[in-house]
Amino acid sequence: MPGTGGSGAGGAADGAAGRGSGASGELRRTLTFRDLLVYGLLFIAPMAPVGIFGTLEATSHGAITVVYLVATVAMAFTAFSYAQMVRVAPRAGSVYTYARVALGEGAGFVAGWMAMLDYLLIPAVAYLFSGIALHALVPAVHPWVWTALAVIVTTLLNLSGVRTAARAGFAVLAMEIVVLTVFVVAAVAELVAHGAQRDWAAPLTGEGGFSVGAVLSAVSVAVLSYLGFDAIASFAEEAGGGPGGRATAGPDRVARAVLACLVVAGVLFAVQTYLAALLMPMSAAELAARPAEQGTAFYTTVDAAVGRWLHDLMAVSKAVGAAFAALAGQAAAGRLLFAMARDRRLPGAMSKVDAGSGTPRRALLAAALVTLVAAVGAARRDDGLEQLSSIVNVGALTAFGLLHASVIGWFRLRGRGRPPAGRGREAGGGRQGLLRHAVVPLLGLVVVAAVLVEASGTAQLVGGVWLVAGLVVLAVQHGGRARAGG
């Protein structure tokens, strides 16, 4: 069983570096910076704002672009905390591992348990979205069939190996970026030819005056567009080392990828929402008065300003992109289940690594099965997407909160002036250390708490029930180990 201290976590991962045996408990270090960035952007999806554009435009009183700028800054606290902890414990499992080494076994289990809810349900939502979109293009095939097909195809890619899945993901991500570029070019051409539908500063200042309360209310929803960038940290054990086998090269690569993913996503989100807001044929007030039209507001804008052809192109891109967002989420879920099984917090069978592909095959299949049941079950209900979407955020946000607590616990409460293995760059003393290891994570905790308060009642209820179930499992495990030790 891996050690619970930081040096034990880091040493075990570093010791596995370069070994491609595929033995039980070992993952191969093959992922490049580009691969990590691809996984993060795939999970987020470059056009994530499309589905909630109308809601945010109405809620923010027209200041949608500043909403995404503020949301990017808000999530930067979480990204920075990931960058701190991935160097402390560069292992699969992400926030589960970080809370475990910094706060103890119990906190680690709770973090992993809550993150599990996120990693299993977000892919289900993405698969369902893909099934619905493909059904709209081919109505003769029911959405649940398309949904199941998307799960099967992406699961096979994940089982074939992390590099194979990353290459396929890169091709899909490139397609999404191309389609987004086509939208940007077409939108700019329309603005040059016919001008904007509203004041050029409106997406930043709002309509009829800037409202701080309205913007913050919209930010609480917009941050959900960023859920998934943290999946990069789940691949810490598979990030390739640097020249000469430098021990910190893999963790550094993961940390840079997490931060870069957030910045790239923030820029893409801000650009597309700014252009769409300028072209939208109705005002934010009119959109607020027509809630039924908010879900399709982005597509309605594209239809009116550019043409149906771009609407269809973006719909196809979103359908394929959603399936591959789920691929990245499923891969992250598999790594989380693998890490918890390796630490004997889940059935040990899921800690096995396939000798041929180097993937945690059983953990991936378990994640795929749960996601398949959730996605197909929701696809067979008229309100399935609404019900599933309402509960996906609480698990991730709770895990984010424990991530920030892990930074404080490791660097401040436990007095770790620097992380293990002599990683002097992360020295925790002085004002810079106080800022990194106390102020930033505390601000991150405030952001997480604010978003959790704004979550739907259904999400809070499901999250609470899931947390209680996890605490029961933890108590049973603790009792079993105490009896075994006695």
N, C-alpha and C positions, 0 to 999 in steps of 0.2 A: 504493500500500500504506500503511495507516495507520501512524503513528509508533509506536514502541515505548515512548516515554516517557509519563508520566502526562498531561502537558499535551497531547500529540498525541492521546491516546485521548479525553480529555475534550473537546478542542476539536472534533474531528471529529464527535462525537455532538451537541454543542451547536450546531454549524454546521448540522446537519440539522434542527434543531428548527423546527417550524412549516411545513416544506416538505412538501406532500402530493403531490409529483410522482410518487412511486412509482418513481423512477429506480433504476438498478442500484446496489446498495450502500446505499440509504437506506430506513429504516423510518419510519413516520409516528407522530408523538407524539399519540396519541389516548386513552391509557388513564388513567383516574382512579384515585384511591386505592382506591375500592370495587372497581374492576375487578381491580386487583393483588391485593387481599385475597381476592377470589373465586377467582382462579387458584390462589393458595397453598392455601386451604382445600379447594378441589376436589381438588387433587393429594394432599394429606394424607388427606382424607376425615374428616368429623366423627365417624364411628363406626368409625374405624380399629382401636380396641382390641377390637372384637367378636370378630374371628377368633383373636386370641392371648390372650384373657382367661383361658381355662382354663390355658394354659401358664404365664402369669405368676403367676396365683393359686397354682398348685402350687409353682412355683420359689421364690417370695418367702415361702412359708409363711403365706400369707394377707394379706400387707401390700401388696396390689396398688396401692392408691391412693398410698401414699408412693413406690412405684416410679415412677409417672408424675409425681409432683411432683419427684422427684430427676432424672428424665429430662428434664423441662422445663428445669430449671436447667442440666443438663449441655449441652443443645443451645443454651441462651442464649449460651454462649461463641461458638458458630458463627454464630448470628444477629447477634451484636454485630460479629464480624469482617466479615460481609457488609455491615453498615451502614457500617463504616469504608471498605471498598474500593469500594462502589458510588459514593461521592462522589469517589473518586480517578479511576475509569475508568467513567463511566456509559454503557457500551456493551453491546450484545448479546454473549452468550458467557459471562457470569457468571464463574465461577472461572477459566476459560481466559484471559479478558481480564486478570483481576487478577494471575494468576501471570505472565503475559506482560509486563505493564508493570513489575512489581515484581521479578521474579526472572530475567527474560530469555526469549528465544524458546523455548529448549529446555524449560524448566520449564512454560511456558505450554502448549506442545503436549502434554506429559505430563498436565497437569491436564485439558485438554480431552479428551484420548484416554480417560482414566479416567472422567471425567464422562459421556462418550458411552455407555459400557457401562451406566451407571445410567439415563440418560435414555431409552435404547432398550429396556431390559429391564423397568423398573418399569411402563411402560404396557402391556407384553405381559402381565405378571402381572395387572394390573387388567382388561384385556380378557378374559383367560382366566377370572378370577373371575366377571365379568359373564356370560360364556357358560355357565359351570357353573350359576350361580344361575338363569338363564333356562331352562336345560334342566330344572332341578328343577321349575319351574312349568309348562313345556310339554315333557314327556318325549318327545313324538313327534319333536321336532327335535333333532338331534345337537348337542352343545356346540360343535363347531368351526364349525357354521353360524352359531349365535348370536354366536360370537366374531368371525367374519369380518364379520358384519353390523354389529356394534358398531364395528369398525375403520372400515368404510366410512362410516357415518353421521357419526362424530365427525371423520373426516378432511375430509369435505365441509364441515362447520361451520368447521373451522380454515381451510380454503381460502377460505371466503367473507369472511374478514376478522376481525381480532383483536377488534373491538368486537362483531360479531355472535356470535362464539364466547363472548365474555365475558357477553353478555346471556343466551344459552342456559344457560351455566354458572351464572349467578346464579339462574335459575329452578330448576335441579336442586339447587343448594346450599340454596336456601330450602326445598325439599321435604325434604331430609335433615335440616335443622334442625327442621322441623315434626315429623317422625317422631321425632327424638330428644327433642323436647319432650313428645310424647305418652308416650314411655317414661318420662321423668322424672316426669311427673304421675301416671301409672299406678303407678309404683314407690313414690312418696311416699304415694299413697292406700292402697296395700297395707300399707306400713309403719305408717301411722297406724291402720289397721283391725285388723291382726293382729300387728304388731310384727316385729322382725328375727329372722332365723334364728340370729344370733350376736351377740356383744357389739358395741355401736355403734362402739367404737374399734378393733375388730379389723382393718379395712382399712388402718389407720394403724400399728398396733402389731404386727400379726401374731397368729398363734395359738400359744399356748404360749411366748411370749417373742419379742422382736424379734431378728432375725438380720441383722447388717450384711452378712455374706457372701452370704446368700440374696438380699437386696434388690439388692446390686450385680450379682449374676449375672443377676437379672431385668431390671435397668436396661439391661444390654448388649443385651438383646433388645428392650426397650420403645423405645429410641431409634430403632429402625427404623420405628416408627409415624410419626416426624416427617420421614422422608425425603420431600422434595418441596416443603417450605416454601421451600427455596432457589431453586425455579424462578421465584419472583417476580423475582429479580435478573436473569434472562434477558431480561426485558421492559424493561430500563432505557432503551433507546433509544426505546421507545414510550410512556413515561410523560409525560403532558402537562406543560407548563410552568405557571408560576404567573402572577399578575397582572404586567403589564409585561414579561413575558418573562424573568423572573429566571432566570439560568442554572442555579442550584442547586435550583430548585423540583422538577424531575423526579427527580434523584437523592435529594433529601430525601424525596420521596413514596415512592420505592422502599424506602429505608431504614426509614421508619416502617411500611410495609406488612409488611416481613420480620419486624420485631419484634412487630407487632400480631398477625400470623398465628400466631406461636409462642405468644404469651400466650393467645389465644383457644382454640387447639387444646389447650393444657395444661389450661385450665379445663374444657373439654368432656370431655377424657379422664378427668380426676380425678373429675368429678361422676358420669359414667356408670359408671365402675368401682366407685366407692364404693357406689352404690345396688345395683348387681348383686351385689357381694360380700355385702351385708347380706341379700339375698334368696336367695342360692344355697342349695339344699337339702342339699348335702353339704359337708363340711369340706375345707380345703385338703389335709390329709393324705390323705383319702379320694380326692380328685381326683388327687393325685400317684400313688396306687396304681393308678389307672385311666387310663393315658395315652391310651387310645383314645377316652375321653370328653372330653378336654380341648378338642379343636377345636370342639365344639358346646356347650360349657359355658354360654356366654352365652345361647344360644337355649333350652337346657334350663331354665335359670333363669327366663327369660321365660315359657315354657310353664307351668311349675309355679306361678309366682307370679301371673301376670296372665291368660294364656290364649293359645290358638293364634292368635287373630286378630292379636295384636301381633307374634307370631313371623312370620306371613306378611307383615305390613306392613313389618317391618324387613327381611325378605329381599328384597322388591321394591325397597325404597329402596337397599339395598346393591348390588343388581344394576345399577340405573340409575346410582347414584352411582359405582360402579367404572368404568363406561364413560366417565363424564365426568371422573373422576380421570385416566384415560388420555388424554382430550382435552387436559387441561392439561399432562400430561407430554409428549405428542406435540408440542404447541406449543413447549415449552421445548427439546425435542430439535431441532426445526427451527431455532430461533434459534441454538443452539450450532453446528450444522452450517453455517449461514449465516455466522456470525462466523469460523469456521475457514476456510471457503472464501474469504471476503473477504480474509483474510490469506494466501491461497495455501497453506494447510496441507491443504486438501481440494480436490477438483476445482472449478475456478472457476465452473462452470455453476450450482452451488448458491448462489452469491452474488447471483443475480438476484432482484429484487423485482418482483412483479406490479404493473403500473400500475393495474389496476382495483381490486384488493382491498388493495394495500399490504402483502401478506404475502410471505415468502420461499417461493414456491410450490414450487419444485423441491426445496429443502431439506426442506420439509414432506412432499412425496411420497416422498423418499428415506427419511426417518424412518418414515413410515407403512408403506412396503414391508418394511423390516427388521422392524418390530414385528409386521406381519401374518404374516410367515413364522414368526417365533418363537412367536407366540401360537397360531396355527392348528396348527403342528407340535406344540406342547405339548398342545393340546386333543385331539389324536388319540392321545395316549399316556395310559395309566392313571396313570402316575406323573409326568405332565407338570407339574402344578402344584407338586409337591414339588421336582422338579429345577430348575424355573425360579426358584422362590422362594429356593432355597438360594444363588443366585449374584448376587442383585441389589444387595447392600449394599456389596461391596468397592469398586466403582468410586466410589460416592458418598463413602464414608469416606476413600478416598485423596485425592479432590478436596478434601474438607473439610480434610485435613491440609495440602495445598498452599495452601489459602485462608489458614489461620492463618500459615503461613510467609510468605505474601505481605504480610500486615500487618506482620510483624516486618521483612521485607526492605525494604519501602517506607519505613516510618516510623522504624525504628531503624538498620538496617544501612546504608541509603543516606542517613541523616541528613536525611530530609525532615521538617522541623519543621512544615510545613503542606502540604497538597495543592495542586495547581496551580490556576490561575485565581483566586487570592486567596481561597480558601475558608477564611477565618480561623477558623471555628468548630472546625475539626479540628486546631488547633494541637497539636503533639506534645511541647512542652516540659514540664518539671516533673513532679511526682508524678502528676498526672492523665494526662499523656502516657505516662508509664511504665506506669501501670495499663492504659490503653487499648491501647497498642501493643506491650507486651511481656508483662505478666502475664496478661491475658485470653487472648491467642492461645496462650501457652504452656500454660495450663490446657486450652484447647480441644484442643491437640495431645495432651495426656495422655489426655483423654477418647476421642479418635479412636483412639489407639494401643490403649487398653484394649478398645475394642469390636472392633477388628480382630483382636486376639489371641483373642477369644471367638468369632470367626466360624467357620463350619463349614469342615472340611477341603476340601470341594468348592469353596466360595466362595473360599478362599485360593488353591487351585490355578488356578481359572478366572481370578481376578484377576491372578495371577502370569503366566500365559500371555498374557493380554491386554496386560499391561504390557510384557513382552518383545517382543510383536508391535509395540507402539507405538514402542519404542526402535529396533527395526529400521527401521520407516518413517521415524523421525526421522533416523537415520543415512543412509538412502538420500537423503532430501531434502537433508540437509546436504551430502552428497557432490555431488549434482546442482547445487546452488547454487554450491559451490566451483568446480566445473568451468566453470559458466557465467560466473562472475566472472573466472576465469582466462583 
